[in-house]
């Protein structure tokens, strides 16, 4: 994949737009503004009896990438709701999308 920068990288007239510290701040802000959202596809059994994460997804601005937890299924979809549809089951299971928060809610040993 070629970026717009590739066509200008050898231009001898290019000068830094600011100092290193400020540039680092700008790049970090850029990453924060465009970080995709992560979600889990969760299957709940019964009425609050049990639940299992069956897939993880990343929602970009114009698409969603999903991989099941076993690694055997990967999907590129138009929306998170499409991932939900792909993991729907019959019987006593209800499938949910759960958006991941940036901070973990539990500590691992």
ZAKOLKOL-620784 format. One line per field, with one value per atom (N, C-alpha, C, O, CB): residue in three letters; residue number from 1; y, x, z; atom name. Coordinates in steps of 0.1 Angstrom, whole numbers. Glycine has a CB too. Layout:
BEGIN
code (ALA;...)
pos (NUM;...)
yy (Y;...)
xx (X;...)
zz (Z;...)
site (CA;...)
END
This chain:
BEGIN
code (UNK;UNK;UNK;UNK;UNK;UNK;UNK;UNK;UNK;UNK;UNK;UNK;UNK;UNK;UNK;UNK;UNK;UNK;UNK;UNK;UNK;UNK;UNK;UNK;UNK;UNK;UNK;UNK;UNK;UNK;UNK;UNK;UNK;UNK;UNK;UNK;UNK;UNK;UNK;UNK;UNK;UNK;UNK;UNK;UNK;UNK;UNK;UNK;UNK;UNK;UNK;UNK;UNK;UNK;UNK;UNK;UNK;UNK;UNK;UNK;UNK;UNK;UNK;UNK;UNK;UNK;UNK;UNK;UNK;UNK;UNK;UNK;UNK;UNK;UNK;UNK;UNK;UNK;UNK;UNK;UNK;UNK;UNK;UNK;UNK;UNK;UNK;UNK;UNK;UNK;UNK;UNK;UNK;UNK;UNK;UNK;UNK;UNK;UNK;UNK;UNK;UNK;UNK;UNK;UNK;UNK;UNK;UNK;UNK;UNK;UNK;UNK;UNK;UNK;UNK;UNK;UNK;UNK;UNK;UNK;UNK;UNK;UNK;UNK;UNK;UNK;UNK;UNK;UNK;UNK;UNK;UNK;UNK;UNK;UNK;UNK;UNK;UNK;UNK;UNK;UNK;UNK;UNK;UNK;UNK;UNK;UNK;UNK;UNK;UNK;UNK;UNK;UNK;UNK;UNK;UNK;UNK;UNK;UNK;UNK;UNK;UNK;UNK;UNK;UNK;UNK;UNK;UNK;UNK;UNK;UNK;UNK;UNK;UNK;UNK;UNK;UNK;UNK;UNK;UNK;UNK;UNK;UNK;UNK;UNK;UNK;UNK;UNK;UNK;UNK;UNK;UNK;UNK;UNK;UNK;UNK;UNK;UNK;UNK;UNK;UNK;UNK;UNK;UNK;UNK;UNK;UNK;UNK;UNK;UNK;UNK;UNK;UNK;UNK;UNK;UNK;UNK;UNK;UNK;UNK;UNK;UNK;UNK;UNK;UNK;UNK;UNK;UNK;UNK;UNK;UNK;UNK;UNK;UNK;UNK;UNK;UNK;UNK;UNK;UNK;UNK;UNK;UNK;UNK;UNK;UNK;UNK;UNK;UNK;UNK;UNK;UNK;UNK;UNK;UNK;UNK;UNK;UNK;UNK;UNK;UNK;UNK;UNK;UNK;UNK;UNK;UNK;UNK;UNK;UNK;UNK;UNK;UNK;UNK;UNK;UNK;UNK;UNK;UNK;UNK;UNK;UNK;UNK;UNK;UNK;UNK;UNK;UNK;UNK;UNK;UNK;UNK;UNK;UNK;UNK;UNK;UNK;UNK;UNK;UNK;UNK;UNK;UNK;UNK;UNK;UNK;UNK;UNK;UNK;UNK;UNK;UNK;UNK;UNK;UNK;UNK;UNK;UNK;UNK;UNK;UNK;UNK;UNK;UNK;UNK;UNK;UNK;UNK;UNK;UNK;UNK;UNK;UNK;UNK;UNK;UNK;UNK;UNK;UNK;UNK;UNK;UNK;UNK;UNK;UNK;UNK;UNK;UNK;UNK;UNK;UNK;UNK;UNK;UNK;UNK;UNK;UNK;UNK;UNK;UNK;UNK;UNK;UNK;UNK;UNK;UNK;UNK;UNK;UNK;UNK;UNK;UNK;UNK;UNK;UNK;UNK;UNK;UNK;UNK;UNK;UNK;UNK;UNK;UNK;UNK;UNK;UNK;UNK;UNK;UNK;UNK;UNK;UNK;UNK;UNK;UNK;UNK;UNK;UNK;UNK;UNK;UNK;UNK;UNK;UNK;UNK;UNK;UNK;UNK;UNK;UNK;UNK;UNK;UNK;UNK;UNK;UNK;UNK;UNK;UNK;UNK;UNK;UNK;UNK;UNK;UNK;UNK;UNK;UNK;UNK;UNK;UNK;UNK;UNK;UNK;UNK;UNK;UNK;UNK;UNK;UNK;UNK;UNK;UNK;UNK;UNK;UNK;UNK;UNK;UNK;UNK;UNK;UNK;UNK;UNK;UNK;UNK;UNK;UNK;UNK;UNK;UNK;UNK;UNK;UNK;UNK;UNK;UNK;UNK;UNK;UNK;UNK;UNK;UNK;UNK;UNK;UNK;UNK;UNK;UNK;UNK;UNK;UNK;UNK;UNK;UNK;UNK;UNK;UNK;UNK;UNK;UNK;UNK;UNK;UNK;UNK;UNK;UNK;UNK;UNK;UNK;UNK;UNK;UNK;UNK;UNK;UNK;UNK;UNK;UNK;UNK;UNK;UNK;UNK;UNK;UNK;UNK;UNK;UNK;UNK;UNK;UNK;UNK;UNK;UNK;UNK;UNK;UNK;UNK;UNK;UNK;UNK;UNK;UNK;UNK;UNK;UNK;UNK;UNK;UNK;UNK;UNK;UNK;UNK;UNK)
pos (1;1;1;1;1;2;2;2;2;2;3;3;3;3;3;4;4;4;4;4;5;5;5;5;5;6;6;6;6;6;7;7;7;7;7;8;8;8;8;8;9;9;9;9;9;10;10;10;10;10;11;11;11;11;11;12;12;12;12;12;13;13;13;13;13;14;14;14;14;14;15;15;15;15;15;16;16;16;16;16;17;17;17;17;17;18;18;18;18;18;19;19;19;19;19;20;20;20;20;20;21;21;21;21;21;22;22;22;22;22;23;23;23;23;23;24;24;24;24;24;25;25;25;25;25;26;26;26;26;26;27;27;27;27;27;28;28;28;28;28;29;29;29;29;29;30;30;30;30;30;31;31;31;31;31;32;32;32;32;32;33;33;33;33;33;34;34;34;34;34;35;35;35;35;35;36;36;36;36;36;37;37;37;37;37;38;38;38;38;38;39;39;39;39;39;40;40;40;40;40;41;41;41;41;41;42;42;42;42;42;43;43;43;43;43;44;44;44;44;44;45;45;45;45;45;46;46;46;46;46;47;47;47;47;47;48;48;48;48;48;49;49;49;49;49;50;50;50;50;50;51;51;51;51;51;52;52;52;52;52;53;53;53;53;53;54;54;54;54;54;55;55;55;55;55;56;56;56;56;56;57;57;57;57;57;58;58;58;58;58;59;59;59;59;59;60;60;60;60;60;61;61;61;61;61;62;62;62;62;62;63;63;63;63;63;64;64;64;64;64;65;65;65;65;65;66;66;66;66;66;67;67;67;67;67;68;68;68;68;68;69;69;69;69;69;70;70;70;70;70;71;71;71;71;71;72;72;72;72;72;73;73;73;73;73;74;74;74;74;74;75;75;75;75;75;76;76;76;76;76;77;77;77;77;77;78;78;78;78;78;79;79;79;79;79;80;80;80;80;80;81;81;81;81;81;82;82;82;82;82;83;83;83;83;83;84;84;84;84;84;85;85;85;85;85;86;86;86;86;86;87;87;87;87;87;88;88;88;88;88;89;89;89;89;89;90;90;90;90;90;91;91;91;91;91;92;92;92;92;92;93;93;93;93;93;94;94;94;94;94;95;95;95;95;95;96;96;96;96;96;97;97;97;97;97;98;98;98;98;98;99;99;99;99;99;100;100;100;100;100;101;101;101;101;101;102;102;102;102;102;103;103;103;103;103;104;104;104;104;104;105;105;105;105;105;106;106;106;106;106;107;107;107;107;107;108;108;108;108;108;109;109;109;109;109)
yy (-12;0;12;13;0;22;34;45;47;37;53;65;78;78;66;88;101;106;113;112;102;106;100;106;102;88;81;89;89;68;97;105;117;123;109;121;133;131;140;142;119;115;120;123;101;121;125;139;144;116;147;161;169;169;167;175;181;194;200;185;199;212;209;219;219;197;194;197;194;179;204;207;202;202;223;199;195;206;218;192;201;211;216;226;204;209;213;205;197;212;207;200;185;182;207;177;163;161;153;156;168;167;170;163;176;181;186;176;173;200;171;161;148;143;158;144;132;134;125;129;146;149;149;143;163;154;154;140;137;163;132;118;110;103;111;112;105;110;102;108;122;127;121;118;143;120;114;100;95;114;92;78;78;69;71;86;86;89;83;96;98;102;91;90;115;83;73;58;49;75;56;43;36;41;43;24;16;11;10;5;8;3;-12;-18;8;-18;-33;-37;-31;-37;-49;-54;-70;-76;-50;-75;-90;-94;-87;-95;-106;-113;-123;-132;-119;-121;-129;-137;-132;-121;-150;-159;-161;-167;-172;-157;-159;-172;-173;-147;-180;-192;-190;-186;-204;-192;-191;-176;-167;-200;-175;-162;-159;-162;-160;-154;-151;-163;-163;-142;-174;-187;-187;-191;-199;-184;-185;-176;-173;-199;-173;-166;-169;-173;-150;-168;-171;-161;-158;-185;-157;-148;-158;-167;-139;-156;-165;-158;-165;-169;-145;-138;-124;-118;-137;-119;-105;-97;-103;-104;-84;-76;-63;-58;-75;-57;-43;-35;-39;-43;-25;-16;-4;5;-12;-4;8;17;13;3;28;38;32;35;50;23;19;3;-2;24;-4;-19;-24;-17;-24;-37;-44;-57;-64;-48;-60;-72;-81;-76;-69;-94;-102;-115;-121;-105;-121;-134;-142;-136;-133;-154;-162;-166;-166;-175;-169;-172;-184;-185;-173;-193;-205;-202;-209;-217;-190;-186;-193;-190;-190;-200;-207;-199;-203;-220;-188;-181;-166;-160;-183;-160;-146;-140;-145;-143;-128;-121;-106;-100;-123;-101;-87;-83;-87;-83;-75;-72;-57;-49;-78;-53;-39;-33;-20;-37;-41;-35;-45;-57;-30;-41;-50;-59;-71;-43;-53;-61;-73;-83;-52;-72;-84;-95;-107;-80;-91;-101;-108;-120;-95;-100;-106;-116;-127;-94;-113;-122;-135;-146;-115;-134;-146;-156;-168;-141;-151;-160;-163;-169;-154;-159;-163;-178;-185;-156;-182;-197;-199;-190;-204;-211;-215;-220;-222;-226;-221;-227;-217;-206;-237;-220;-212;-202;-196;-221;-199;-189;-176;-176;-195;-165;-152;-146;-146;-143;-140;-134;-119;-112;-138;-114;-99;-94;-101;-97;-81;-73;-66;-60;-63;-67;-60;-52;-58;-70;-39;-30;-30;-28;-16;-32;-33;-19;-9;-40;-18;-5;-5;-16;-3;7;7;2;-2;21;2;-3;-16;-18;8;-26;-38;-37;-28;-49;-45;-44;-54;-53;-47;-63;-73;-74;-71;-87;-79;-81;-96;-104;-76;-99;-113;-116;-108;-115;-129;-133;-133;-136;-147)
xx (8;0;9;18;-10;6;14;6;-6;17;14;8;11;20;12;4;7;21;28;-3;26;40;51;61;42;48;58;62;74;53;53;55;64;69;43;64;71;84;91;62;86;97;111;119;97;113;126;127;138;130;117;117;127;125;103;137;147;142;149;160;131;125;116;112;117;114;106;113;125;101;107;112;103;91;115;108;99;89;92;108;77;66;67;61;53;75;76;87;94;63;90;100;95;84;104;105;102;91;81;114;91;82;67;58;85;66;53;48;36;54;57;53;48;38;65;55;50;36;28;60;33;20;10;-1;20;13;4;1;-10;10;11;9;1;-8;23;3;-5;-19;-28;1;-22;-36;-42;-54;-36;-34;-39;-44;-54;-29;-35;-38;-51;-59;-26;-52;-63;-76;-86;-61;-75;-87;-92;-104;-85;-83;-87;-86;-86;-78;-85;-84;-97;-108;-81;-96;-109;-114;-107;-106;-127;-133;-133;-135;-148;-131;-130;-143;-148;-118;-148;-160;-159;-151;-173;-167;-168;-182;-192;-165;-182;-195;-196;-188;-195;-207;-209;-222;-232;-210;-221;-233;-237;-229;-231;-249;-254;-263;-272;-262;-261;-269;-280;-277;-261;-292;-303;-305;-301;-301;-311;-313;-303;-305;-328;-292;-280;-274;-269;-285;-274;-268;-253;-245;-275;-250;-236;-234;-244;-231;-222;-219;-205;-196;-220;-203;-190;-187;-195;-189;-174;-170;-167;-159;-157;-174;-171;-163;-158;-185;-162;-154;-151;-157;-162;-140;-136;-137;-134;-122;-140;-141;-135;-134;-155;-131;-125;-134;-134;-110;-140;-148;-140;-137;-161;-138;-132;-143;-154;-122;-139;-149;-158;-170;-142;-153;-161;-162;-167;-155;-157;-158;-155;-151;-148;-157;-155;-147;-150;-169;-137;-130;-133;-132;-114;-136;-140;-132;-130;-155;-128;-121;-127;-129;-106;-131;-136;-125;-113;-144;-128;-118;-109;-98;-124;-114;-106;-96;-87;-115;-99;-90;-93;-86;-76;-104;-108;-116;-118;-114;-122;-131;-127;-126;-146;-125;-123;-132;-135;-108;-137;-147;-144;-140;-162;-147;-146;-161;-166;-136;-167;-181;-183;-174;-189;-196;-199;-203;-201;-211;-207;-211;-210;-209;-226;-209;-208;-221;-220;-207;-232;-245;-244;-251;-256;-237;-235;-227;-230;-227;-218;-211;-220;-220;-199;-229;-239;-248;-250;-248;-252;-260;-252;-258;-264;-240;-232;-230;-228;-218;-232;-230;-243;-243;-221;-255;-268;-269;-265;-279;-275;-278;-292;-299;-268;-297;-310;-310;-299;-317;-321;-322;-321;-327;-311;-314;-313;-302;-299;-312;-296;-285;-290;-298;-274;-286;-288;-274;-265;-296;-273;-260;-260;-270;-257;-250;-249;-236;-226;-250;-236;-223;-220;-229;-225;-208;-203;-191;-181;-200;-192;-181;-171;-174;-186;-158;-148;-144;-143;-135;-142;-137;-122;-116;-142;-116;-101;-94;-82;-97;-101;-94;-101;-113;-96;-92;-98;-106;-102;-87;-116;-125;-120;-124;-139;-111;-106;-91;-85;-113;-85;-70;-68;-74;-63;-58;-55;-43;-35;-51;-43;-32;-18;-8;-35)
zz (0;0;0;8;12;-9;-10;-3;-5;-25;4;11;3;-6;25;6;-1;3;-5;4;14;18;9;7;33;4;-4;-16;-20;-9;-22;-34;-31;-40;-41;-18;-14;-6;-3;-7;-2;7;3;11;10;-10;-15;-19;-24;-27;-16;-19;-10;2;-18;-16;-7;-1;8;-16;-5;0;12;19;-11;16;27;40;42;28;49;62;73;71;64;85;96;99;99;109;103;106;120;123;103;128;142;149;142;150;161;168;172;170;181;176;179;189;187;183;200;211;206;209;223;199;194;183;183;188;175;165;171;166;155;182;189;194;194;200;200;205;194;195;211;182;171;166;163;159;165;161;171;167;159;184;194;193;195;208;190;189;176;177;188;166;153;156;152;142;163;166;175;173;173;185;194;187;189;206;177;170;160;157;162;156;145;150;142;133;163;169;166;170;184;160;158;171;180;148;171;183;183;172;184;194;196;202;211;204;198;204;204;197;196;213;214;209;211;228;203;201;212;213;186;220;231;230;226;244;233;233;248;255;225;251;265;265;256;270;274;276;286;298;279;283;292;296;289;304;308;314;325;336;319;321;330;336;347;341;329;334;330;339;328;318;314;301;294;312;298;286;282;290;288;269;263;252;244;258;251;240;228;230;243;217;205;194;186;200;195;184;189;198;171;183;186;172;162;192;173;161;163;174;157;152;152;142;130;148;147;138;133;141;145;120;114;109;110;102;103;99;88;88;93;79;68;67;57;55;77;76;90;99;66;91;104;101;91;111;109;108;120;131;106;118;129;128;117;129;139;140;151;162;141;149;160;169;165;155;182;192;189;194;205;181;177;166;163;173;159;148;135;125;151;134;122;112;101;125;117;109;110;120;113;98;97;87;77;93;91;82;81;90;88;69;67;63;53;55;71;70;70;72;82;67;66;79;81;56;89;102;113;110;101;125;136;137;141;149;133;134;124;127;130;114;105;112;110;92;120;128;138;140;136;144;153;145;151;158;133;126;123;123;112;120;116;128;125;112;140;152;159;170;161;153;159;159;150;150;170;171;175;179;181;174;178;193;198;169;198;212;223;222;213;233;245;245;256;257;233;232;227;217;224;233;227;224;232;238;213;208;210;206;194;216;219;213;212;234;210;208;221;227;196;225;237;233;229;249;234;231;242;253;228;238;248;253;245;242;266;271;271;270;286;270;269;282;281;267;293;305;310;309;317;314;318;331;339;320;333;345;355;367;341;352;361;360;349;360;370;369;367;374;382;359;357;366;369;342;371;380;373;379;385)
site (N;CA;C;O;CB;N;CA;C;O;CB;N;CA;C;O;CB;N;CA;C;O;CB;N;CA;C;O;CB;N;CA;C;O;CB;N;CA;C;O;CB;N;CA;C;O;CB;N;CA;C;O;CB;N;CA;C;O;CB;N;CA;C;O;CB;N;CA;C;O;CB;N;CA;C;O;CB;N;CA;C;O;CB;N;CA;C;O;CB;N;CA;C;O;CB;N;CA;C;O;CB;N;CA;C;O;CB;N;CA;C;O;CB;N;CA;C;O;CB;N;CA;C;O;CB;N;CA;C;O;CB;N;CA;C;O;CB;N;CA;C;O;CB;N;CA;C;O;CB;N;CA;C;O;CB;N;CA;C;O;CB;N;CA;C;O;CB;N;CA;C;O;CB;N;CA;C;O;CB;N;CA;C;O;CB;N;CA;C;O;CB;N;CA;C;O;CB;N;CA;C;O;CB;N;CA;C;O;CB;N;CA;C;O;CB;N;CA;C;O;CB;N;CA;C;O;CB;N;CA;C;O;CB;N;CA;C;O;CB;N;CA;C;O;CB;N;CA;C;O;CB;N;CA;C;O;CB;N;CA;C;O;CB;N;CA;C;O;CB;N;CA;C;O;CB;N;CA;C;O;CB;N;CA;C;O;CB;N;CA;C;O;CB;N;CA;C;O;CB;N;CA;C;O;CB;N;CA;C;O;CB;N;CA;C;O;CB;N;CA;C;O;CB;N;CA;C;O;CB;N;CA;C;O;CB;N;CA;C;O;CB;N;CA;C;O;CB;N;CA;C;O;CB;N;CA;C;O;CB;N;CA;C;O;CB;N;CA;C;O;CB;N;CA;C;O;CB;N;CA;C;O;CB;N;CA;C;O;CB;N;CA;C;O;CB;N;CA;C;O;CB;N;CA;C;O;CB;N;CA;C;O;CB;N;CA;C;O;CB;N;CA;C;O;CB;N;CA;C;O;CB;N;CA;C;O;CB;N;CA;C;O;CB;N;CA;C;O;CB;N;CA;C;O;CB;N;CA;C;O;CB;N;CA;C;O;CB;N;CA;C;O;CB;N;CA;C;O;CB;N;CA;C;O;CB;N;CA;C;O;CB;N;CA;C;O;CB;N;CA;C;O;CB;N;CA;C;O;CB;N;CA;C;O;CB;N;CA;C;O;CB;N;CA;C;O;CB;N;CA;C;O;CB;N;CA;C;O;CB;N;CA;C;O;CB;N;CA;C;O;CB;N;CA;C;O;CB;N;CA;C;O;CB;N;CA;C;O;CB;N;CA;C;O;CB;N;CA;C;O;CB;N;CA;C;O;CB;N;CA;C;O;CB;N;CA;C;O;CB;N;CA;C;O;CB;N;CA;C;O;CB;N;CA;C;O;CB;N;CA;C;O;CB;N;CA;C;O;CB;N;CA;C;O;CB;N;CA;C;O;CB;N;CA;C;O;CB;N;CA;C;O;CB)
END
